[in-house]
Amino acid sequence: MTASIREFVGQLPIVDVHEHHLPEIILQREVNLVQLFQQSYAGWARARPYCLPSESRAVDPMLTAAGPTSWEALAPFLDQSGANAFVRNLVRAVVELHGSGAPEITRDNWQTLDAAVRAAHRRPEWRHEILNRARLTTVITDAYNDPLLDPRPALGANYRSVMRINSLALGWHPQARDHNGNRAHELLARVGLGASSFDEYLAALEKLVAGMPARGQVALKNALAYDRDVNFDDPDERRARAAWGQVAPPPAERKAFGDFIVDHLCRIAAAHDLPVQMHLGTGLLRGSHPLGVAGLIERHPRTRFLLMHLAYPWSRDLLGMAFVYRNIWLDLTWSFLLSPSHFKLALHEAIEVLPDETRLMLGGDNWHVEETYGAMQTARRLIAEVLEEKLAGGYFSDATAERLARRMLQDNARKFFRLE
């Protein structure tokens, strides 16, 4: 080769399969340095934005306006959580994009960096410049606060979106809402649909999914790991029907309703050749183990499932599932931001275990372009390191390493989401 695998990976375009580019955040013109930290995974080091069953919150910290930047506001991120991998990723991105050579954000340079951030975000072209610099050709966004978002009018022709199904799986009553505040019946009404009975609700969901391509939506997104457990049992239609119309169904009926609707949506997705993304790991930790979805995957062999985040901390269990079930693909998103060292080990094993090279893809999973840029830089570096280690050990050839890199960064996603 005339270039190292690191250089090869560095110049590849990326199809980014998962971001949270919300128009009301990413199109803001007044953004400061502390806001970048608050509305990022660095912010998770200080305030987890989803609630455990024993907790409550008044507002989502990811959507709350930040105050003015000060060293006192930045210090909790930089001094108290400065070794956290989320923080390290964002610091590297900020100093590279807005700094003048300093490797850290300090008491001496934070004001200069803050001014540079605010000036950059006031320019409408800033977002496009950074996404181009990151070599992103297509971005698939999960607008969790607007599951029906067509991202193309606001964000651009290179955007697509997914439709979150959380509120649909909790739609036993018009007032029922998911952890992001979405109500299923409000979503249906927005597209001229309604349901006054359980059977009408099932029919409305079929029409809702059928309308996804016209909205630029390329997949369903199951993030129920933040609302309930992911043990989707065999459908119990009697109990599911019993939940319909109740403001607060008993737990067994509530679970049966969600199980039945998720099953129903997976069947509809297969009929429309739409994949289903599924969040696994973290979330409501006691109920987010990947083996919880094994029954759902077995019941729907024609549905293509993209299981996310390497199901941290259960990555080996997920790899075992992906070896056994051939309707599973893996989204590496977020896992390399959470723990670069774990990611490298898991990627080494994934390359060895997965039945073919089409199974891996990645995204940034971020709110602001700085963090997306940093995520892509981190992913390229770690993927290149793993491939270099495989080459050094004689595991495969240069040609195989290059082919695998192309597939992970772009080809697999284009094929999986039918983007070609």
C-alpha positions as CSV (number, residue, x, y, z in Angstrom):
1,M,0.0,0.0,0.0
2,T,1.1,3.6,-0.6
3,A,-0.8,4.8,2.5
4,S,-1.2,3.2,6.0
5,I,-4.5,1.8,7.1
6,R,-4.8,4.8,9.4
7,E,-4.6,7.2,6.5
8,F,-7.0,5.1,4.5
9,V,-9.6,5.1,7.3
10,G,-9.1,8.8,7.8
11,Q,-10.1,9.7,4.3
12,L,-13.2,7.5,3.9
13,P,-16.6,9.1,3.7
14,I,-19.0,8.0,6.5
15,V,-22.7,7.2,6.4
16,D,-23.7,8.3,9.9
17,V,-26.5,6.0,11.1
18,H,-27.4,7.7,14.4
19,E,-27.4,11.3,15.6
20,H,-29.7,13.4,17.7
21,H,-29.6,16.4,15.4
22,L,-32.8,18.2,16.6
23,P,-33.6,21.3,14.5
24,E,-34.3,23.4,17.7
25,I,-30.7,22.6,18.9
26,I,-28.5,22.2,15.9
27,L,-29.9,25.2,14.1
28,Q,-29.5,27.5,17.1
29,R,-27.5,30.7,16.4
30,E,-26.7,31.4,20.1
31,V,-24.6,28.6,21.4
32,N,-21.8,29.0,23.9
33,L,-19.1,26.7,25.3
34,V,-20.9,25.6,28.4
35,Q,-23.9,24.7,26.3
36,L,-21.8,22.3,24.2
37,F,-20.9,20.5,27.4
38,Q,-24.4,20.5,28.9
39,Q,-26.0,19.3,25.6
40,S,-23.6,16.4,25.0
41,Y,-22.6,13.1,26.6
42,A,-20.1,15.1,28.6
43,G,-23.3,16.4,30.2
44,W,-24.2,12.9,31.2
45,A,-21.2,12.8,33.5
46,R,-22.9,15.5,35.6
47,A,-26.7,14.9,35.0
48,R,-28.2,11.8,33.5
49,P,-31.1,13.0,31.3
50,Y,-33.4,10.0,31.8
51,C,-35.0,9.1,35.1
52,L,-34.8,5.8,36.9
53,P,-38.1,4.5,38.4
54,S,-37.2,6.1,41.8
55,E,-36.5,9.5,40.2
56,S,-38.4,12.4,38.6
57,R,-37.4,15.5,36.8
58,A,-39.1,18.8,35.8
59,V,-37.2,19.3,32.5
60,D,-34.8,17.4,30.2
61,P,-31.3,18.9,30.8
62,M,-30.4,18.2,27.1
63,L,-33.1,20.6,26.0
64,T,-32.7,23.2,28.7
65,A,-31.1,26.5,27.7
66,A,-27.6,27.0,29.3
67,G,-26.6,30.0,31.2
68,P,-23.6,32.2,30.3
69,T,-20.2,30.5,30.2
70,S,-18.0,31.0,33.2
71,W,-15.1,29.0,34.6
72,E,-17.3,28.0,37.5
73,A,-19.8,26.5,35.0
74,L,-17.1,24.6,33.1
75,A,-15.1,23.4,36.1
76,P,-17.4,20.5,37.0
77,F,-16.9,19.0,33.6
78,L,-13.2,19.8,33.2
79,D,-11.9,19.4,36.8
80,Q,-14.2,16.9,38.4
81,S,-15.1,14.8,35.3
82,G,-12.0,15.6,33.1
83,A,-10.9,12.0,32.8
84,N,-14.3,10.8,31.6
85,A,-14.1,9.5,28.0
86,F,-17.2,11.6,26.9
87,V,-15.5,14.7,28.3
88,R,-12.2,13.9,26.6
89,N,-13.9,13.4,23.2
90,L,-15.6,16.8,23.4
91,V,-12.5,18.6,24.7
92,R,-10.4,17.3,21.8
93,A,-13.1,18.4,19.3
94,V,-13.5,21.9,20.8
95,V,-9.8,22.7,20.9
96,E,-9.2,21.4,17.4
97,L,-12.1,23.3,15.9
98,H,-12.1,26.5,17.9
99,G,-8.6,26.7,19.5
100,S,-5.1,27.7,18.5
101,G,-3.0,24.7,19.5
102,A,-3.7,24.3,23.2
103,P,-4.5,20.7,24.1
104,E,-6.9,21.5,26.9
105,I,-9.6,24.0,28.0
106,T,-8.1,26.0,30.9
107,R,-8.6,29.0,33.0
108,D,-6.4,30.9,30.6
109,N,-8.1,30.1,27.3
110,W,-11.8,29.3,28.1
111,Q,-12.9,32.9,27.2
112,T,-11.2,32.8,23.9
113,L,-12.7,29.4,23.1
114,D,-16.2,30.5,24.2
115,A,-16.0,33.5,21.9
116,A,-14.9,31.3,19.0
117,V,-17.8,28.9,19.7
118,R,-20.4,31.7,19.8
119,A,-19.0,33.3,16.6
120,A,-18.9,30.0,14.7
121,H,-22.5,29.1,15.5
122,R,-23.8,32.5,14.4
123,R,-22.7,31.6,10.8
124,P,-25.4,29.5,9.0
125,E,-22.7,27.6,7.1
126,W,-20.9,26.4,10.2
127,R,-22.8,23.2,10.6
128,H,-22.3,22.2,7.0
129,E,-18.6,23.0,7.1
130,I,-18.0,20.7,10.1
131,L,-20.1,17.9,8.8
132,N,-18.2,18.1,5.5
133,R,-14.9,18.2,7.4
134,A,-16.0,15.1,9.2
135,R,-16.7,13.5,5.7
136,L,-20.3,12.7,6.5
137,T,-22.2,12.0,3.3
138,T,-25.6,11.0,5.0
139,V,-26.9,11.5,8.5
140,I,-29.7,9.6,10.0
141,T,-31.2,11.5,13.0
142,D,-33.3,10.3,15.8
143,A,-35.5,13.3,16.7
144,Y,-36.8,11.8,19.9
145,N,-38.9,14.8,20.8
146,D,-40.6,14.7,17.3
147,P,-40.9,11.1,16.2
148,L,-42.5,12.1,12.9
149,L,-39.9,14.6,11.8
150,D,-39.0,14.8,8.2
151,P,-35.5,16.2,8.6
152,R,-34.9,17.2,5.0
153,P,-36.7,20.6,4.9
154,A,-34.9,21.9,8.0
155,L,-31.6,20.1,8.0
156,G,-30.9,19.3,4.4
157,A,-31.2,16.7,1.6
158,N,-28.5,14.5,3.1
159,Y,-30.5,13.8,6.2
160,R,-32.9,11.0,7.0
161,S,-34.7,10.1,10.2
162,V,-36.0,7.2,12.2
163,M,-39.5,7.0,13.9
164,R,-39.3,6.3,17.6
165,I,-42.0,3.8,18.6
166,N,-41.9,4.3,22.4
167,S,-45.1,6.3,22.6
168,L,-46.8,3.8,20.3
169,A,-46.0,0.9,22.6
170,L,-47.5,3.0,25.5
171,G,-50.5,4.2,23.6
172,W,-53.3,2.5,25.6
173,H,-54.8,5.8,26.5
174,P,-54.7,9.3,24.8
175,Q,-52.9,10.7,27.9
176,A,-50.2,8.0,28.1
177,R,-46.8,9.4,27.2
178,D,-43.3,8.0,26.9
179,H,-40.2,9.3,28.8
180,N,-39.7,12.1,26.2
181,G,-43.3,13.3,26.6
182,N,-44.6,12.0,23.3
183,R,-48.2,10.8,23.1
184,A,-49.2,8.1,20.5
185,H,-52.6,9.6,19.8
186,E,-51.2,13.0,19.2
187,L,-48.8,11.6,16.6
188,L,-51.6,9.8,14.9
189,A,-53.7,12.9,14.8
190,R,-50.9,14.9,13.1
191,V,-51.1,12.6,10.1
192,G,-54.9,12.5,10.0
193,L,-55.2,9.2,11.8
194,G,-57.2,8.2,14.9
195,A,-58.3,5.2,16.9
196,S,-61.3,4.8,19.1
197,S,-60.7,1.0,19.6
198,F,-57.8,-1.4,19.9
199,D,-58.4,-2.8,16.4
200,E,-58.5,0.7,14.9
201,Y,-55.3,1.5,16.7
202,L,-53.5,-1.5,15.1
203,A,-54.8,-0.4,11.7
204,A,-53.6,3.2,12.3
205,L,-50.1,2.0,13.1
206,E,-50.0,0.2,9.8
207,K,-50.8,3.4,8.0
208,L,-48.4,5.3,10.1
209,V,-45.5,3.0,9.1
210,A,-46.6,3.0,5.5
211,G,-46.2,6.8,5.4
212,M,-42.6,6.8,6.7
213,P,-40.8,6.9,3.3
214,A,-42.7,10.1,2.3
215,R,-41.3,11.7,5.6
216,G,-37.7,10.7,4.8
217,Q,-37.8,8.0,7.6
218,V,-35.7,4.9,7.0
219,A,-36.2,2.8,10.1
220,L,-38.2,2.3,13.3
221,K,-36.4,3.1,16.5
222,N,-37.2,1.1,19.7
223,A,-35.7,3.0,22.7
224,L,-38.1,1.4,25.2
225,A,-35.1,0.5,27.4
226,Y,-35.6,4.0,28.8
227,D,-39.3,3.3,29.5
228,R,-39.5,-0.3,30.6
229,D,-37.6,-3.6,30.3
230,V,-36.8,-5.1,26.9
231,N,-38.1,-8.5,27.6
232,F,-40.7,-8.6,24.9
233,D,-42.7,-11.7,25.6
234,D,-44.9,-13.7,23.3
235,P,-47.9,-11.6,22.4
236,D,-50.8,-11.9,24.9
237,E,-53.7,-10.3,22.9
238,R,-56.3,-10.7,25.7
239,R,-54.2,-8.8,28.2
240,A,-53.1,-6.2,25.7
241,R,-56.7,-5.5,24.8
242,A,-57.5,-5.2,28.5
243,A,-55.1,-2.2,28.8
244,W,-56.9,-0.3,26.1
245,G,-58.6,2.8,27.3
246,Q,-57.3,2.7,30.8
247,V,-55.4,5.8,32.2
248,A,-53.3,3.6,34.4
249,P,-53.5,-0.1,33.4
250,P,-52.1,-2.7,35.9
251,P,-48.4,-3.5,35.3
252,A,-49.1,-6.9,33.6
253,E,-51.6,-5.4,31.2
254,R,-49.3,-2.5,30.5
255,K,-46.5,-4.8,29.6
256,A,-48.7,-7.0,27.5
257,F,-49.9,-4.0,25.5
258,G,-46.3,-2.9,24.8
259,D,-45.2,-6.5,24.0
260,F,-48.1,-6.9,21.5
261,I,-47.6,-3.5,19.8
262,V,-43.8,-4.0,19.4
263,D,-44.5,-7.4,17.9
264,H,-47.1,-5.8,15.6
265,L,-44.7,-3.1,14.5
266,C,-41.9,-5.6,13.8
267,R,-44.2,-7.5,11.5
268,I,-45.2,-4.3,9.7
269,A,-41.6,-3.3,9.4
270,A,-40.8,-6.6,7.6
271,A,-43.7,-6.1,5.3
272,H,-42.3,-2.7,4.3
273,D,-38.7,-3.8,4.3
274,L,-37.9,-1.3,7.0
275,P,-35.3,-2.1,9.7
276,V,-35.8,-1.7,13.4
277,Q,-33.1,0.0,15.5
278,M,-33.1,-1.1,19.1
279,H,-31.4,0.5,22.1
280,L,-29.7,-2.0,24.4
281,G,-27.5,-1.7,27.4
282,T,-27.6,1.1,30.0
283,G,-31.0,2.7,30.1
284,L,-33.1,1.1,32.9
285,L,-30.2,-1.2,33.6
286,R,-32.0,-4.1,35.2
287,G,-34.1,-4.7,32.1
288,S,-31.9,-3.8,29.2
289,H,-29.8,-7.0,28.7
290,P,-29.7,-8.0,25.0
291,L,-30.9,-11.5,25.7
292,G,-34.2,-9.9,26.6
293,V,-34.9,-9.3,22.9
294,A,-34.0,-12.8,21.8
295,G,-37.6,-14.0,21.7
296,L,-38.7,-11.0,19.6
297,I,-35.8,-11.6,17.1
298,E,-36.7,-15.3,16.9
299,R,-40.4,-14.5,16.2
300,H,-39.5,-12.1,13.4
301,P,-36.8,-13.8,11.2
302,R,-37.8,-11.5,8.2
303,T,-37.3,-8.3,10.2
304,R,-33.9,-6.7,10.1
305,F,-32.7,-5.6,13.6
306,L,-29.9,-3.1,14.2
307,L,-28.9,-3.6,17.8
308,M,-27.2,-0.5,19.2
309,H,-24.3,0.6,21.3
310,L,-22.7,-2.9,21.5
311,A,-25.2,-3.4,24.4
312,Y,-22.6,-2.2,26.8
313,P,-21.8,-3.7,29.3
314,W,-23.0,-7.0,27.7
315,S,-21.1,-6.8,24.4
316,R,-20.0,-10.5,24.3
317,D,-23.6,-11.6,24.9
318,L,-24.6,-9.4,22.0
319,L,-21.9,-10.8,19.7
320,G,-23.1,-14.3,20.6
321,M,-26.6,-13.4,19.6
322,A,-25.4,-11.9,16.3
323,F,-23.6,-15.1,15.5
324,V,-26.7,-17.2,16.1
325,Y,-29.4,-14.9,14.7
326,R,-28.7,-13.9,11.1
327,N,-31.3,-11.1,11.1
328,I,-29.1,-9.0,13.5
329,W,-26.8,-6.1,12.6
330,L,-24.7,-4.1,15.1
331,D,-24.5,-0.4,15.5
332,L,-21.2,0.6,17.1
333,T,-22.5,4.1,17.9
334,W,-21.8,5.5,21.4
335,S,-19.8,2.5,22.6
336,F,-16.5,4.1,21.4
337,L,-17.4,7.3,23.2
338,L,-18.2,5.6,26.5
339,S,-15.1,3.4,26.7
340,P,-12.5,3.5,23.9
341,S,-10.6,0.5,25.4
342,H,-13.7,-1.6,25.7
343,F,-14.7,-0.7,22.2
344,K,-11.3,-1.9,20.8
345,L,-11.6,-5.2,22.5
346,A,-15.2,-5.7,21.4
347,L,-14.4,-4.7,17.8
348,H,-11.5,-7.2,17.7
349,E,-13.9,-9.9,18.8
350,A,-16.7,-8.7,16.5
351,I,-14.5,-8.9,13.4
352,E,-13.6,-12.5,14.4
353,V,-17.1,-13.7,15.5
354,L,-19.6,-12.1,13.1
355,P,-20.7,-14.3,10.2
356,D,-19.9,-11.8,7.5
357,E,-18.6,-8.3,7.0
358,T,-21.9,-6.6,6.4
359,R,-22.9,-6.5,10.0
360,L,-21.2,-3.4,11.4
361,M,-21.9,0.3,11.0
362,L,-21.6,3.4,13.1
363,G,-22.9,6.9,14.0
364,G,-22.1,9.8,16.3
365,D,-25.2,9.9,18.6
366,N,-24.8,13.6,19.3
367,W,-26.6,16.9,19.5
368,H,-24.1,19.5,18.3
369,V,-21.7,19.2,15.4
370,E,-18.6,19.6,17.5
371,E,-19.4,16.4,19.3
372,T,-20.3,14.7,16.1
373,Y,-17.0,15.7,14.6
374,G,-15.1,14.5,17.7
375,A,-17.0,11.2,17.6
376,M,-16.1,10.6,14.0
377,Q,-12.4,11.4,14.7
378,T,-12.4,9.0,17.7
379,A,-14.1,6.3,15.7
380,R,-11.7,6.5,12.8
381,R,-8.7,6.4,15.2
382,L,-9.9,3.4,17.1
383,I,-11.0,1.5,14.1
384,A,-7.7,2.1,12.4
385,E,-5.8,1.0,15.6
386,V,-7.8,-2.3,15.6
387,L,-7.1,-2.9,11.9
388,E,-3.4,-2.1,12.4
389,E,-3.3,-4.6,15.2
390,K,-5.0,-7.2,13.1
391,L,-2.5,-6.6,10.3
392,A,0.5,-6.7,12.6
393,G,-0.6,-10.1,13.9
394,G,-1.1,-11.4,10.4
395,Y,-4.8,-11.9,10.9
396,F,-5.7,-10.7,7.4
397,S,-4.3,-8.8,4.4
398,D,-4.2,-5.1,3.6
399,A,-6.9,-5.5,1.0
400,T,-9.2,-7.2,3.6
401,A,-8.6,-4.5,6.1
402,E,-9.5,-1.8,3.6
403,R,-12.6,-3.6,2.4
404,L,-13.7,-4.0,6.0
405,A,-13.1,-0.3,6.8
406,R,-15.2,0.7,3.7
407,R,-18.0,-1.5,4.8
408,M,-18.1,-0.4,8.4
409,L,-17.9,3.3,7.6
410,Q,-20.3,3.5,4.5
411,D,-21.2,0.5,2.4
412,N,-23.0,-1.5,5.1
413,A,-25.2,1.4,6.1
414,R,-26.1,2.3,2.5
415,K,-27.2,-1.2,1.9
416,F,-28.9,-1.8,5.2
417,F,-31.0,1.5,5.0
418,R,-31.5,1.1,1.3
419,L,-29.8,4.5,0.7
420,E,-28.1,3.5,-2.6
